[in-house]
């Protein structure tokens, strides 16, 4: 069943929290953080509803 995602929420079991501090900082300073904050929310999920 398709449900639109209104926000990006970390899972309770997200491995990011378990990474060493230096790797967390590295990821936050890389393109991955920007991609999560800008690109993912801009994706129109309704177009993919038929796949669910």
C-alpha positions as CSV (number, residue, x, y, z in Angstrom):
1,X,0.0,0.0,0.0
2,X,1.4,3.4,-1.0
3,X,1.6,6.1,1.6
4,X,3.2,9.5,0.7
5,X,6.3,10.3,2.7
6,X,5.9,13.7,4.3
7,X,9.3,13.8,5.9
8,X,12.6,12.0,6.0
9,X,12.8,10.2,9.4
10,X,15.6,8.1,10.7
11,X,14.7,4.6,11.6
12,X,15.1,3.5,15.2
13,X,17.6,1.0,13.9
14,X,19.4,3.4,11.6
15,X,23.1,2.6,11.4
16,X,24.1,6.3,11.2
17,X,23.9,6.6,14.9
18,X,26.3,3.7,15.4
19,X,29.0,5.1,13.2
20,X,32.1,6.7,14.8
21,X,31.8,10.5,15.2
22,X,34.4,11.2,12.5
23,X,32.4,9.2,9.9
24,X,29.2,10.9,10.9
25,X,30.9,14.3,10.4
26,X,32.3,13.1,7.1
27,X,28.9,12.1,5.8
28,X,27.3,15.3,7.0
29,X,30.0,17.3,5.1
30,X,29.6,15.3,1.9
31,X,27.0,15.5,-0.9
32,X,24.9,12.8,0.8
33,X,23.5,15.2,3.4
34,X,22.5,17.8,0.8
35,X,21.0,15.0,-1.4
36,X,18.8,13.9,1.5
37,X,17.7,17.4,2.4
38,X,17.1,18.8,-1.1
39,X,16.7,16.0,-3.6
40,X,14.6,13.4,-1.8
41,X,11.9,15.8,-0.7
42,X,11.6,17.1,-4.3
43,X,10.8,13.6,-5.7
44,X,7.1,13.3,-6.6
45,X,6.3,10.0,-5.0
46,X,2.8,9.9,-6.4
47,X,4.3,9.0,-9.8
48,X,5.5,5.8,-8.3
49,X,2.3,4.8,-6.4
50,X,1.4,2.3,-9.1
51,X,4.5,0.3,-8.2
52,X,3.2,-0.3,-4.6
